[in-house]
Amino acid sequence: MHQFEIKNAYFDKLSRNPNLRWLGQNTNHLPLPEEVKQAISDAVVDDAIRLYAPPLGIEELRQLILADLGLNDLSVMVTDGAIEGLYHACRTLMRPGDHFITTDPGWQWPVRFADEAGATIDEIPIYDSAQNFKLTIEQLQDAVTDATRVVYLVDPNNPLGICYSPEEINDLAGICAEVGAYLIHDCTYRHFAYSHSLAALHYPERTITTYSFSKWLGLAGLRVGALVASADVIERFAAAPPNNLGSNVLSQRAAIAGLKVKARWFPHVLQVQRLNQSLIKAATCQIDGLITPIYPSNGNFMIIDVSAAGINPDALVQVLQREDIMIRQGGYHSQRFGGRFVKVSTTVPTEWVEAFCDALPAAVDMARGLNEVGQQF
């Protein structure tokens, strides 16, 4: 069987398990605002879904996104999820021989998009407590060349949960400006950060900010996100977008409703996920060999380094799935460092996290003796 068939069957099986606790995809499983549910229903009842949306998105949504970011002088392209925006940006900007820089660990899909476009890839290692698990100014300065076309920065970093200071963002953006590179600032998790600085405030000409509704609002299955950039950059993206007939109307209506109630609704989500992080931290402290190197995390997830425990992250993932608990192996994010950690999502009911914490000691013991590990994705 082809690999893509095996992978699809793997996730199909997970999605059909009604008892599965989803602690592996950073998706938000806390209850949606009633206003969002009503907006979804209304989009069907009033036949809004029978029409194509405006090509760059419903105007109200575009303005609400800018207001949420505080980037009112820039422009917005609504996309079918932030990942489609990343795909479109990479394929529009990159040419064979161009240079693409990102971090390791990081999020791998834009790396693949750039690779498919013919770019040379530079994944700078950051899994090091001596540099606070961050891309340093010196590392980026040493890596850029005249061929550097795109620097891709996930901030807060997925999977690590680190976040860059305003000074660090300013300096990183300055290096991009020196060589004329585009800076893709992937801000998917910014709503969970204790503090977050937007690169577009320092380098608006060529910064592309991604925006996601999958994580903070919990619309992962509806696929709605956005790219935010200068009008000149958005004009380039608008020339041949994948969704040239507009993104999902139902999803956009839900996103509008979510942004309108965000100030009232989201603080509770933040409170729950930070409580969940504290429970995971306490549980790992009770098990020899497990550490949480970045705590608290600025994302809705945290990593657990299992290398000192002598276990394979894939084995721990497999054992926990037997308990209807899904977490993610580090290999999804890094070939170089993935054998050291697992990632656990925290925008979930606290009962799910408690089940994970209760199952963890026995799961670690069982993973130590697991010799045959099935393929993880």
TAPE-V853134 format. One record per residue. N is the residue number from 0. RES is the residue in three letters. SS is DSSP state (H for helix, E for strand, C for the rest). PSI is psi in whole degrees, -180 to 180 (* if undefined). D_LAST is the distance of its C-alpha to the last C-alpha in whole Angstrom. Layout:
[[N/RES/SS/PSI/D_LAST] [N/RES/SS/PSI/D_LAST]]
This chain:
[[0/MET/C/141/16] [1/HIS/C/151/14] [2/GLN/H/-38/11] [3/PHE/H/-31/10] [4/GLU/H/-41/12] [5/ILE/H/-44/10] [6/LYS/H/-44/7] [7/ASN/H/-40/10] [8/ALA/H/-35/11] [9/TYR/H/-50/8] [10/PHE/H/-29/9] [11/ASP/H/-42/12] [12/LYS/H/-42/13] [13/LEU/H/-45/12] [14/SER/H/-21/14] [15/ARG/C/2/17] [16/ASN/C/106/17] [17/PRO/C/-15/20] [18/ASN/C/0/20] [19/LEU/C/132/17] [20/ARG/E/112/17] [21/TRP/E/93/15] [22/LEU/C/32/14] [23/GLY/C/-3/11] [24/GLN/C/12/11] [25/ASN/C/15/15] [26/THR/C/155/16] [27/ASN/C/117/20] [28/HIS/C/15/21] [29/LEU/C/154/25] [30/PRO/C/137/27] [31/LEU/C/151/28] [32/PRO/C/145/31] [33/GLU/H/-32/34] [34/GLU/H/-34/35] [35/VAL/H/-43/31] [36/LYS/H/-41/31] [37/GLN/H/-39/35] [38/ALA/H/-38/34] [39/ILE/H/-46/31] [40/SER/H/-45/34] [41/ASP/H/-35/36] [42/ALA/H/-27/35] [43/VAL/H/-46/35] [44/VAL/H/-42/38] [45/ASP/C/13/40] [46/ASP/C/21/38] [47/ALA/H/-28/37] [48/ILE/H/-4/33] [49/ARG/H/-8/36] [50/LEU/C/148/36] [51/TYR/C/145/34] [52/ALA/C/162/34] [53/PRO/C/145/35] [54/PRO/C/-30/33] [55/LEU/C/4/33] [56/GLY/C/158/32] [57/ILE/C/131/35] [58/GLU/H/-40/37] [59/GLU/H/-41/37] [60/LEU/H/-43/34] [61/ARG/H/-43/34] [62/GLN/H/-36/37] [63/LEU/H/-37/35] [64/ILE/H/-47/32] [65/LEU/H/-42/34] [66/ALA/H/-39/36] [67/ASP/H/-37/33] [68/LEU/H/-22/33] [69/GLY/C/32/36] [70/LEU/C/54/36] [71/ASN/C/-16/39] [72/ASP/C/-1/40] [73/LEU/C/-174/37] [74/SER/E/165/35] [75/VAL/E/138/32] [76/MET/E/115/30] [77/VAL/E/135/28] [78/THR/E/167/25] [79/ASP/C/73/22] [80/GLY/C/153/20] [81/ALA/H/-30/20] [82/ILE/H/-34/17] [83/GLU/H/-38/20] [84/GLY/H/-41/22] [85/LEU/H/-42/20] [86/TYR/H/-47/20] [87/HIS/H/-41/24] [88/ALA/H/-46/25] [89/CYS/H/-44/23] [90/ARG/H/-26/24] [91/THR/H/-40/28] [92/LEU/H/-30/28] [93/MET/C/142/27] [94/ARG/C/159/29] [95/PRO/C/131/28] [96/GLY/C/-14/29] [97/ASP/C/160/29] [98/HIS/E/129/27] [99/PHE/E/127/24] [100/ILE/E/136/24] [101/THR/E/-172/21] [102/THR/E/161/20] [103/ASP/E/113/18] [104/PRO/C/161/16] [105/GLY/C/-159/16] [106/TRP/C/125/14] [107/GLN/C/-22/12] [108/TRP/H/-44/13] [109/PRO/H/-31/17] [110/VAL/H/-44/17] [111/ARG/H/-38/15] [112/PHE/H/-45/18] [113/ALA/H/-39/21] [114/ASP/H/-43/20] [115/GLU/H/-27/20] [116/ALA/C/-5/23] [117/GLY/C/13/25] [118/ALA/C/157/25] [119/THR/E/139/25] [120/ILE/E/136/22] [121/ASP/E/106/23] [122/GLU/E/107/20] [123/ILE/E/125/23] [124/PRO/E/134/22] [125/ILE/C/5/23] [126/TYR/C/77/21] [127/ASP/C/117/25] [128/SER/H/-26/27] [129/ALA/H/-24/30] [130/GLN/H/22/29] [131/ASN/C/30/28] [132/PHE/C/32/24] [133/LYS/C/155/25] [134/LEU/C/124/26] [135/THR/C/159/30] [136/ILE/H/-41/32] [137/GLU/H/-41/33] [138/GLN/H/-45/30] [139/LEU/H/-41/30] [140/GLN/H/-40/33] [141/ASP/H/-25/33] [142/ALA/H/-32/30] [143/VAL/C/148/31] [144/THR/C/-180/34] [145/ASP/C/-19/36] [146/ALA/C/-6/33] [147/THR/E/119/30] [148/ARG/E/-39/30] [149/VAL/E/133/27] [150/VAL/E/123/26] [151/TYR/E/115/23] [152/LEU/E/117/23] [153/VAL/E/118/21] [154/ASP/C/110/23] [155/PRO/C/147/22] [156/ASN/C/133/20] [157/ASN/C/111/16] [158/PRO/C/-1/15] [159/LEU/C/-34/18] [160/GLY/C/10/21] [161/ILE/C/161/24] [162/CYS/C/141/26] [163/TYR/C/146/29] [164/SER/C/163/32] [165/PRO/H/-38/35] [166/GLU/H/-41/36] [167/GLU/H/-43/33] [168/ILE/H/-43/32] [169/ASN/H/-43/35] [170/ASP/H/-42/35] [171/LEU/H/-43/32] [172/ALA/H/-37/33] [173/GLY/H/-38/36] [174/ILE/H/-42/35] [175/CYS/H/-42/33] [176/ALA/H/-37/36] [177/GLU/H/-37/38] [178/VAL/H/3/36] [179/GLY/C/24/36] [180/ALA/C/151/32] [181/TYR/E/140/30] [182/LEU/E/110/28] [183/ILE/E/110/25] [184/HIS/E/99/25] [185/ASP/E/102/22] [186/CYS/C/31/24] [187/THR/C/-36/21] [188/TYR/C/16/22] [189/ARG/H/-28/25] [190/HIS/H/-18/27] [191/PHE/H/-8/25] [192/ALA/C/150/27] [193/TYR/C/-31/30] [194/SER/C/142/32] [195/HIS/C/138/30] [196/SER/C/133/32] [197/LEU/C/128/31] [198/ALA/H/-28/32] [199/ALA/H/-23/33] [200/LEU/H/-22/36] [201/HIS/C/-28/37] [202/TYR/C/65/36] [203/PRO/C/-23/36] [204/GLU/C/-41/37] [205/ARG/C/20/33] [206/THR/E/135/31] [207/ILE/E/116/28] [208/THR/E/128/27] [209/THR/E/149/24] [210/TYR/E/134/25] [211/SER/E/142/22] [212/PHE/C/1/23] [213/SER/C/-35/20] [214/LYS/C/-61/20] [215/TRP/C/-39/24] [216/LEU/C/-24/25] [217/GLY/C/35/22] [218/LEU/C/35/22] [219/ALA/H/-42/18] [220/GLY/H/-13/19] [221/LEU/H/-16/22] [222/ARG/C/81/20] [223/VAL/C/132/23] [224/GLY/E/-163/24] [225/ALA/E/159/26] [226/LEU/E/137/27] [227/VAL/E/127/30] [228/ALA/E/-179/32] [229/SER/C/159/36] [230/ALA/H/-36/38] [231/ASP/H/-41/38] [232/VAL/H/-45/34] [233/ILE/H/-34/33] [234/GLU/H/-39/36] [235/ARG/H/-46/34] [236/PHE/H/-31/31] [237/ALA/H/-11/33] [238/ALA/C/-37/34] [239/ALA/C/65/31] [240/PRO/C/154/28] [241/PRO/C/-34/26] [242/ASN/C/59/27] [243/ASN/C/-12/31] [244/LEU/C/15/32] [245/GLY/C/150/31] [246/SER/C/166/28] [247/ASN/C/119/27] [248/VAL/H/-44/31] [249/LEU/H/-44/30] [250/SER/H/-42/27] [251/GLN/H/-40/30] [252/ARG/H/-43/32] [253/ALA/H/-40/30] [254/ALA/H/-41/29] [255/ILE/H/-48/33] [256/ALA/H/-39/33] [257/GLY/H/-43/31] [258/LEU/H/-33/32] [259/LYS/H/-28/36] [260/VAL/H/6/35] [261/LYS/H/-45/33] [262/ALA/H/-31/35] [263/ARG/H/-37/36] [264/TRP/H/-40/33] [265/PHE/H/-32/30] [266/PRO/H/-34/32] [267/HIS/H/-41/31] [268/VAL/H/-46/28] [269/LEU/H/-41/28] [270/GLN/H/-44/30] [271/VAL/H/-46/28] [272/GLN/H/-31/25] [273/ARG/H/-34/27] [274/LEU/H/-45/28] [275/ASN/H/-39/25] [276/GLN/H/-41/24] [277/SER/H/-36/27] [278/LEU/H/-41/26] [279/ILE/H/-42/23] [280/LYS/H/-46/25] [281/ALA/H/-40/28] [282/ALA/H/-42/26] [283/THR/H/-30/24] [284/CYS/H/-20/28] [285/GLN/C/-2/29] [286/ILE/C/121/26] [287/ASP/C/133/27] [288/GLY/C/-9/25] [289/LEU/C/135/23] [290/ILE/E/154/23] [291/THR/C/94/23] [292/PRO/C/-24/24] [293/ILE/C/104/24] [294/TYR/C/132/26] [295/PRO/C/157/26] [296/SER/C/146/23] [297/ASN/C/5/24] [298/GLY/C/-177/21] [299/ASN/C/50/20] [300/PHE/E/168/18] [301/MET/E/155/18] [302/ILE/E/152/17] [303/ILE/E/118/18] [304/ASP/E/121/19] [305/VAL/C/6/19] [306/SER/H/-37/20] [307/ALA/H/-15/23] [308/ALA/H/-8/22] [309/GLY/C/34/21] [310/ILE/C/157/18] [311/ASN/C/124/15] [312/PRO/H/-38/12] [313/ASP/H/-36/10] [314/ALA/H/-40/13] [315/LEU/H/-40/14] [316/VAL/H/-46/11] [317/GLN/H/-43/11] [318/VAL/H/-44/15] [319/LEU/H/-29/15] [320/GLN/H/-27/13] [321/ARG/C/-22/16] [322/GLU/C/15/18] [323/ASP/C/39/17] [324/ILE/E/123/15] [325/MET/E/123/12] [326/ILE/C/178/11] [327/ARG/E/137/8] [328/GLN/E/148/8] [329/GLY/H/-24/10] [330/GLY/H/-18/8] [331/TYR/H/-27/7] [332/HIS/C/-22/10] [333/SER/C/127/12] [334/GLN/C/-34/13] [335/ARG/C/-42/16] [336/PHE/C/-3/16] [337/GLY/H/-22/12] [338/GLY/H/4/14] [339/ARG/H/-19/16] [340/PHE/E/164/15] [341/VAL/E/162/13] [342/LYS/E/139/13] [343/VAL/E/127/15] [344/SER/E/152/16] [345/THR/C/-3/20] [346/THR/C/66/21] [347/VAL/C/164/21] [348/PRO/C/140/24] [349/THR/H/-28/25] [350/GLU/H/-34/25] [351/TRP/H/-43/22] [352/VAL/H/-40/22] [353/GLU/H/-38/25] [354/ALA/H/-41/23] [355/PHE/H/-47/20] [356/CYS/H/-39/23] [357/ASP/H/-37/25] [358/ALA/H/-18/22] [359/LEU/H/-46/21] [360/PRO/H/-48/24] [361/ALA/H/-36/23] [362/ALA/H/-39/19] [363/VAL/H/-45/20] [364/ASP/H/-42/23] [365/MET/H/-37/21] [366/ALA/H/-32/18] [367/ARG/H/-33/20] [368/GLY/C/8/21] [369/LEU/C/113/18] [370/ASN/C/-34/18] [371/GLU/C/114/16] [372/VAL/C/128/12] [373/GLY/C/164/10] [374/GLN/C/133/7] [375/GLN/C/156/4] [376/PHE/C/*/0]]
